[in-house]
Amino acid sequence: MFQPKPLFLRIAAMMVLTGLASSCRHAETPEPVEVKPGPPVLFEWKGAALPGPIAVKIDLSEQKALLTRGGQPAGWTYVASGTSSHPTPAGSFSIREKVRDKWSTSWGRIVDASGDTVNGNAKNGRDAVPVGGRFVGAAMPFWMRINGAIGMHAGPIPHPGSPASHGCIRLPGELAEILFEVTELGTPVEVVP
């Protein structure tokens, strides 16, 4: 048979329920957490397990290179080719020279007698060098020459998808080292507009 609860138990139960409902209504919404994206992925290399020779196809409009090995897809990379004032030539080329630690003889910076940079975008022979100063060529590690003074090498990709060099084809450092190791003189490099 149903027996009503004593009045004090009903009042206590009501207080608990009212308190729970009240706390739900007044719960603070957590502050949104800002999630900052990580650095962009600049390349993918899947060619280590593939046999055969490497071929490189650089698309200047996309600022990307497609890599194949033995005719199979081996990866891709962003590149930073020449700007409109220093364009990278299109055409079919091949790797003609490889130098692990190359320094530009054309572009770099000019430092004063104290070693402080006075011109960070200098052309050798064009820009004045102060008394006691000197021209310091830009580092171009893992240099792979393809056409005259134009080559592929490790260098900054400041804005993936945008040109940024004086004509060379900059590659992410880690991938430049990989390509340097797996390519040979004569490796085909196609540059398309």
Backbone bond lengths (Angstrom), bond angles and torsions (degrees), N, CA, C in turn:
res aa  C-N    CA-C-N  psi(-1)  N-CA   C-N-CA  omega(-1)  CA-C   N-CA-C  phi
1 M - - - 1.419 - - 1.523 108.78 -
2 F 1.328 116.09 139.95 1.462 121.55 -177.33 1.514 110.59 -70.97
3 Q 1.344 115.13 130.88 1.459 120.29 177.34 1.517 107.98 -121.55
4 P 1.325 119.48 121.61 1.457 121.55 178.04 1.518 110.42 -63.09
5 K 1.306 114.93 145.65 1.465 120.50 179.14 1.511 108.19 -75.70
6 P 1.300 115.08 152.95 1.462 117.43 176.63 1.532 110.19 -60.31
7 L 1.271 115.77 152.81 1.448 123.72 -175.72 1.534 112.01 -56.20
8 F 1.304 118.81 -41.11 1.473 119.94 -177.46 1.531 111.00 -66.25
9 L 1.364 119.03 -32.85 1.456 120.75 177.43 1.528 111.00 -69.95
10 R 1.341 116.69 -38.76 1.460 119.13 178.28 1.524 110.71 -65.79
11 I 1.340 117.23 -39.41 1.471 120.73 179.65 1.537 109.54 -66.95
12 A 1.319 119.00 -42.07 1.471 122.42 179.05 1.525 110.36 -62.52
13 A 1.342 116.63 -42.71 1.466 119.89 179.01 1.520 110.67 -63.56
14 M 1.323 117.15 -40.40 1.466 120.92 178.26 1.532 110.89 -63.98
15 M 1.320 116.45 -39.59 1.467 119.96 -179.97 1.538 110.34 -65.39
16 V 1.324 115.71 -41.29 1.468 119.19 179.40 1.517 109.80 -63.83
17 L 1.317 116.97 -47.44 1.461 120.25 -179.44 1.518 111.16 -64.19
18 T 1.299 117.67 -41.60 1.461 121.28 178.87 1.520 110.01 -64.92
19 G 1.316 117.63 -40.21 1.463 121.53 178.85 1.513 111.71 -64.39
20 L 1.330 116.63 -41.06 1.465 119.80 178.47 1.522 111.12 -64.96
21 A 1.334 114.95 -44.92 1.457 118.09 179.82 1.517 110.28 -64.01
22 S 1.315 116.10 -38.76 1.460 120.31 -179.68 1.527 110.71 -65.98
23 S 1.341 115.91 -41.88 1.464 117.88 -178.97 1.520 111.13 -67.70
24 C 1.317 117.42 -29.37 1.463 119.80 177.48 1.517 110.58 -69.49
25 R 1.323 116.44 -37.94 1.460 119.16 -178.59 1.521 111.66 -71.28
26 H 1.322 117.68 -29.77 1.464 120.83 -175.11 1.518 113.43 -100.95
27 A 1.317 116.75 6.15 1.465 118.80 178.67 1.530 108.51 -64.50
28 E 1.313 114.97 136.51 1.461 119.70 -178.72 1.520 110.23 -79.73
29 T 1.309 114.96 140.19 1.453 120.41 174.55 1.519 107.85 -75.68
30 P 1.341 116.82 129.29 1.475 117.39 -178.98 1.530 110.91 -63.24
31 E 1.319 114.33 148.47 1.464 120.39 177.05 1.527 109.15 -64.35
32 P 1.337 117.61 138.28 1.472 118.06 176.94 1.527 110.41 -64.40
33 V 1.305 114.69 140.42 1.462 120.57 179.65 1.526 107.62 -97.50
34 E 1.321 116.10 127.10 1.456 120.48 178.84 1.524 108.60 -81.62
35 V 1.328 115.27 120.50 1.456 121.03 177.97 1.519 107.08 -101.35
36 K 1.317 115.48 115.37 1.465 120.09 -179.41 1.522 108.93 -88.95
37 P 1.336 116.15 131.97 1.460 117.90 179.07 1.527 110.61 -68.28
38 G 1.310 115.03 149.74 1.455 120.20 177.30 1.519 110.29 -76.30
39 P 1.315 116.73 179.78 1.468 119.13 178.50 1.525 109.67 -64.67
40 P 1.331 116.70 151.15 1.467 118.50 -179.13 1.526 111.27 -67.51
41 V 1.304 115.56 150.95 1.466 120.83 174.52 1.522 106.31 -74.83
42 L 1.315 117.27 121.41 1.461 121.51 -175.68 1.522 113.69 -94.77
43 F 1.333 118.14 -20.70 1.458 119.40 -179.11 1.512 110.30 -160.73
44 E 1.335 114.07 164.84 1.453 121.67 171.51 1.528 106.66 -139.25
45 W 1.319 116.74 131.17 1.461 121.88 -179.87 1.522 108.43 -123.86
46 K 1.329 116.64 118.66 1.464 122.86 178.28 1.523 110.51 -121.79
47 G 1.320 117.48 13.90 1.451 121.21 -171.77 1.509 116.42 -86.81
48 A 1.338 118.48 -6.38 1.465 119.66 -175.55 1.520 112.41 -60.25
49 A 1.324 117.44 -35.54 1.465 120.60 -176.78 1.528 112.69 -91.53
50 L 1.324 117.39 -2.93 1.464 119.94 -177.96 1.529 110.65 -91.95
51 P 1.334 116.95 142.58 1.465 119.65 175.44 1.523 110.20 -89.83
52 G 1.316 115.63 163.72 1.452 120.95 171.87 1.509 114.38 102.38
53 P 1.341 114.79 174.80 1.463 120.34 -176.83 1.531 112.12 -78.34
54 I 1.313 113.61 157.17 1.473 122.79 179.58 1.526 109.22 -88.72
55 A 1.333 115.68 147.57 1.466 122.31 168.55 1.522 106.65 -137.27
56 V 1.328 115.73 145.10 1.463 121.87 -176.39 1.528 108.29 -123.31
57 K 1.332 116.27 132.11 1.465 121.52 174.35 1.523 107.64 -125.67
58 I 1.344 115.46 117.02 1.471 121.65 -176.61 1.518 108.95 -105.01
59 D 1.326 115.56 124.28 1.462 122.35 178.15 1.529 107.64 -102.38
60 L 1.331 116.50 106.22 1.466 120.76 -176.83 1.524 112.25 -65.77
61 S 1.340 118.26 -32.69 1.465 119.84 -178.46 1.521 111.70 -68.70
62 E 1.328 117.54 -31.82 1.469 121.25 178.94 1.524 112.62 -97.22
63 Q 1.330 116.68 -12.64 1.470 121.50 -175.57 1.526 110.79 57.27
64 K 1.333 114.49 43.88 1.462 121.79 177.90 1.525 109.17 -135.43
65 A 1.310 114.63 155.28 1.457 121.28 173.59 1.519 108.15 -122.65
66 L 1.318 115.36 139.46 1.462 122.11 173.18 1.514 107.33 -103.94
67 L 1.321 116.34 135.63 1.452 122.80 -176.30 1.522 109.08 -116.27
68 T 1.330 116.20 134.04 1.454 120.34 174.65 1.519 108.58 -125.56
69 R 1.326 114.26 156.32 1.471 120.40 176.46 1.520 107.37 -139.67
70 G 1.305 115.79 118.95 1.448 119.81 -176.30 1.523 111.62 62.14
71 G 1.332 117.22 29.43 1.459 121.78 -179.63 1.514 114.44 81.78
72 Q 1.322 118.36 -2.75 1.466 123.06 -179.14 1.529 110.09 -100.73
73 P 1.343 118.44 146.37 1.463 119.81 175.59 1.530 110.46 -57.87
74 A 1.325 116.10 128.39 1.468 121.04 -177.81 1.522 111.99 -118.96
75 G 1.337 117.95 -8.36 1.457 119.67 178.21 1.513 111.74 149.49
76 W 1.310 114.14 -173.76 1.466 122.92 179.23 1.524 107.82 -150.56
77 T 1.316 115.00 163.99 1.459 119.89 175.98 1.522 110.28 -155.87
78 Y 1.318 115.19 148.81 1.463 119.00 165.00 1.517 107.15 -72.27
79 V 1.323 116.37 150.24 1.455 122.75 172.84 1.520 107.48 -129.26
80 A 1.311 116.45 166.41 1.470 121.74 170.13 1.517 105.50 -127.21
81 S 1.324 115.79 100.73 1.457 120.60 -178.68 1.522 109.86 -90.90
82 G 1.329 115.78 -170.62 1.453 121.44 -176.83 1.522 113.70 -67.95
83 T 1.309 114.80 146.07 1.459 121.36 176.46 1.532 108.95 -75.01
84 S 1.339 116.41 175.73 1.471 119.61 -178.55 1.524 111.77 -63.14
85 S 1.346 118.32 -27.97 1.464 120.21 178.57 1.534 112.64 -82.02
86 H 1.321 116.67 -15.48 1.468 122.83 177.78 1.528 108.12 -139.67
87 P 1.344 118.29 67.83 1.464 119.83 -171.55 1.531 114.02 -70.46
88 T 1.319 113.58 150.96 1.462 121.12 172.81 1.525 107.51 -84.94
89 P 1.335 118.41 128.94 1.469 119.34 -178.99 1.531 111.69 -71.24
90 A 1.327 115.54 143.44 1.468 121.24 173.91 1.525 108.36 -88.97
91 G 1.315 116.22 155.27 1.459 120.69 177.47 1.512 111.66 148.82
92 S 1.319 115.02 -178.99 1.459 121.86 177.33 1.523 108.27 -101.91
93 F 1.320 115.95 120.12 1.459 122.64 -175.33 1.527 109.17 -128.98
94 S 1.305 115.31 -177.58 1.463 121.12 172.16 1.529 107.41 -148.35
95 I 1.314 115.16 160.01 1.460 119.50 178.76 1.523 108.14 -71.29
96 R 1.356 115.86 122.31 1.462 122.07 -175.94 1.527 113.30 -107.34
97 E 1.325 116.25 -19.12 1.472 120.49 -178.52 1.515 107.85 -155.12
98 K 1.337 115.54 144.43 1.466 121.08 175.56 1.527 107.92 -131.31
99 V 1.346 115.47 127.72 1.465 121.18 178.26 1.525 106.76 -136.09
100 R 1.312 116.42 120.56 1.468 120.70 -176.30 1.532 112.29 -63.56
101 D 1.318 118.48 -46.37 1.475 122.46 -177.08 1.518 109.51 -119.61
102 K 1.298 117.09 83.10 1.473 122.69 -177.07 1.527 109.56 -102.22
103 W 1.321 114.70 146.56 1.467 122.26 174.48 1.514 107.93 -124.35
104 S 1.320 116.99 137.44 1.458 120.68 -179.31 1.521 110.44 -66.62
105 T 1.311 115.69 139.86 1.464 120.30 172.92 1.527 110.31 -98.07
106 S 1.344 116.75 -5.06 1.470 121.54 -178.34 1.518 113.80 -105.46
107 W 1.323 117.08 -47.07 1.472 121.66 -173.64 1.513 111.29 -119.43
108 G 1.320 115.70 146.54 1.457 120.62 178.82 1.512 110.60 173.09
109 R 1.309 115.01 -136.22 1.467 120.37 -179.45 1.516 109.76 -137.06
110 I 1.306 115.21 159.58 1.463 121.03 176.21 1.519 106.96 -112.46
111 V 1.326 115.01 130.79 1.456 120.68 178.26 1.525 109.11 -114.61
112 D 1.350 115.57 152.23 1.461 119.85 177.79 1.525 109.74 -85.76
113 A 1.320 116.96 -174.29 1.469 121.96 -176.77 1.528 112.05 -60.83
114 S 1.343 117.43 -25.16 1.472 121.46 179.21 1.514 112.42 -85.68
115 G 1.324 117.11 -7.69 1.460 120.50 -178.16 1.520 113.68 91.84
116 D 1.342 116.47 3.30 1.460 120.01 178.43 1.523 109.98 -80.81
117 T 1.325 116.60 138.65 1.463 121.45 179.98 1.523 109.75 -70.56
118 V 1.329 115.87 127.14 1.468 120.88 176.69 1.527 110.89 -110.02
119 N 1.333 117.69 -15.92 1.456 122.58 176.20 1.524 106.88 -150.73
120 G 1.338 116.49 110.36 1.459 120.76 -176.15 1.515 114.59 -87.19
121 N 1.335 117.44 -3.83 1.470 121.19 179.95 1.526 107.93 -134.96
122 A 1.308 115.77 64.79 1.463 121.14 -172.44 1.514 112.18 -100.41
123 K 1.311 115.02 146.74 1.471 121.86 172.38 1.525 106.97 -106.54
124 N 1.302 114.84 126.59 1.450 121.32 -178.93 1.533 109.34 -61.46
125 G 1.343 116.32 129.85 1.454 121.70 179.01 1.522 114.44 86.73
126 R 1.317 117.47 -14.72 1.462 120.68 179.38 1.529 110.97 -101.89
127 D 1.326 115.98 -43.78 1.461 121.15 -174.51 1.533 110.68 -94.42
128 A 1.323 115.08 140.91 1.465 121.39 -175.91 1.528 111.79 -67.73
129 V 1.325 114.17 142.58 1.460 121.53 177.03 1.521 107.15 -111.40
130 P 1.348 118.63 125.29 1.468 119.62 -179.33 1.530 111.20 -67.48
131 V 1.312 116.03 159.22 1.465 121.76 178.79 1.528 108.46 -55.82
132 G 1.304 115.63 128.52 1.467 121.51 -179.66 1.521 113.11 83.93
133 G 1.324 118.03 -7.42 1.467 122.12 -179.87 1.516 111.36 -89.70
134 R 1.334 115.73 -176.01 1.463 119.75 179.20 1.522 110.78 -160.96
135 F 1.317 114.67 162.28 1.463 122.37 174.30 1.525 107.98 -87.56
136 V 1.342 117.72 134.70 1.463 123.13 176.69 1.523 106.97 -120.50
137 G 1.329 116.80 112.95 1.458 121.15 -178.91 1.519 112.08 -65.40
138 A 1.339 115.07 148.73 1.462 120.92 177.84 1.524 110.02 -68.78
139 A 1.322 116.01 141.06 1.464 121.20 176.71 1.527 109.17 -70.44
140 M 1.330 116.07 135.55 1.463 122.11 178.46 1.531 108.37 -134.42
141 P 1.352 116.93 66.67 1.461 119.45 -176.76 1.528 112.22 -62.41
142 F 1.314 115.16 150.45 1.464 123.42 178.87 1.537 110.92 57.81
143 W 1.320 114.97 47.77 1.459 124.12 -177.82 1.522 110.54 -68.81
144 M 1.356 114.92 130.75 1.465 122.05 175.28 1.530 106.80 -132.51
145 R 1.341 116.10 98.61 1.469 121.77 -177.46 1.524 110.08 -70.08
146 I 1.378 115.79 135.16 1.463 119.10 177.83 1.529 113.42 -122.03
147 N 1.364 118.07 -25.75 1.466 119.35 -175.41 1.524 109.15 -161.14
148 G 1.333 117.62 105.64 1.461 120.10 -179.00 1.512 110.92 58.05
149 A 1.341 116.38 -122.35 1.464 120.92 179.67 1.520 112.47 -90.16
150 I 1.326 117.92 6.35 1.465 122.45 -177.67 1.525 109.38 -95.53
151 G 1.325 114.76 134.65 1.453 119.85 177.97 1.508 111.38 -153.64
152 M 1.311 115.07 175.13 1.469 122.77 172.86 1.525 106.42 -100.47
153 H 1.317 116.67 140.21 1.463 120.48 178.11 1.522 110.37 -163.11
154 A 1.319 116.73 166.30 1.465 121.41 176.31 1.519 109.15 -68.19
155 G 1.318 115.49 138.33 1.459 120.06 178.63 1.511 110.69 -175.85
156 P 1.321 116.49 169.00 1.463 119.63 -177.06 1.530 112.47 -67.62
157 I 1.327 114.43 143.68 1.466 122.84 172.97 1.538 103.93 -116.29
158 P 1.335 118.20 79.71 1.467 119.84 -170.10 1.524 114.57 -65.25
159 H 1.314 117.62 -34.85 1.464 122.20 179.98 1.523 107.38 -136.45
160 P 1.360 117.73 90.29 1.458 119.79 -176.87 1.528 111.67 -49.97
161 G 1.328 115.03 128.67 1.457 121.20 -177.72 1.517 113.57 99.38
162 S 1.353 117.32 -2.36 1.466 121.02 -178.69 1.526 110.78 -125.66
163 P 1.347 117.27 141.43 1.469 120.64 176.09 1.528 110.78 -64.51
164 A 1.333 116.87 152.89 1.460 119.02 -178.63 1.521 114.25 -155.11
165 S 1.337 118.88 0.22 1.461 118.79 -172.33 1.525 112.20 -107.15
166 H 1.327 114.70 -178.01 1.471 121.75 175.65 1.531 111.02 -92.69
167 G 1.321 117.22 19.75 1.460 121.58 177.47 1.516 113.26 128.41
168 C 1.326 117.39 -28.82 1.461 120.00 178.52 1.529 110.26 -71.04
169 I 1.315 115.00 170.97 1.456 122.08 179.34 1.519 107.19 -110.18
170 R 1.328 114.89 103.79 1.469 119.56 179.99 1.526 109.64 -79.73
171 L 1.320 114.99 142.33 1.458 123.35 178.54 1.523 109.14 -124.19
172 P 1.336 118.79 152.29 1.462 119.55 171.32 1.526 109.52 -56.77
173 G 1.322 117.21 139.94 1.467 122.01 -173.23 1.507 115.00 -52.31
174 E 1.322 117.44 -47.40 1.462 120.70 -177.04 1.531 111.01 -63.67
175 L 1.329 116.69 -41.68 1.464 119.55 179.69 1.525 111.08 -72.08
176 A 1.324 117.97 -35.93 1.465 120.21 177.38 1.529 110.06 -58.49
177 E 1.311 116.64 -41.50 1.464 120.30 178.90 1.530 110.92 -65.36
178 I 1.335 116.72 -41.96 1.468 119.97 178.46 1.523 110.08 -61.08
179 L 1.350 116.75 -49.09 1.464 119.84 -179.01 1.523 111.72 -62.86
180 F 1.322 116.22 -38.54 1.463 119.86 178.14 1.530 110.29 -57.69
181 E 1.327 116.00 -39.93 1.469 120.39 -177.26 1.526 112.62 -75.18
182 V 1.343 118.34 -34.48 1.466 119.54 -172.94 1.526 114.36 -97.62
183 T 1.332 118.11 -9.31 1.462 119.92 178.55 1.529 110.01 -92.81
184 E 1.332 113.99 163.23 1.463 121.06 176.59 1.514 108.14 -129.19
185 L 1.311 116.66 165.02 1.461 119.38 170.87 1.521 107.24 -58.00
186 G 1.320 116.49 134.55 1.455 121.31 -177.20 1.514 114.16 96.61
187 T 1.334 118.17 -7.82 1.475 120.44 177.65 1.534 108.66 -57.46
188 P 1.343 118.12 128.40 1.466 119.96 -178.63 1.523 112.77 -71.93
189 V 1.333 114.22 138.36 1.468 122.22 176.72 1.522 107.09 -132.99
190 E 1.321 116.60 112.41 1.453 121.72 178.89 1.522 107.94 -102.96
191 V 1.341 115.87 128.91 1.459 121.71 178.78 1.517 106.87 -115.63
192 V 1.350 116.50 117.02 1.465 120.35 -178.76 1.526 109.81 -112.80
193 P 1.374 115.69 146.45 1.469 118.82 -179.41 1.484 110.91 -68.12
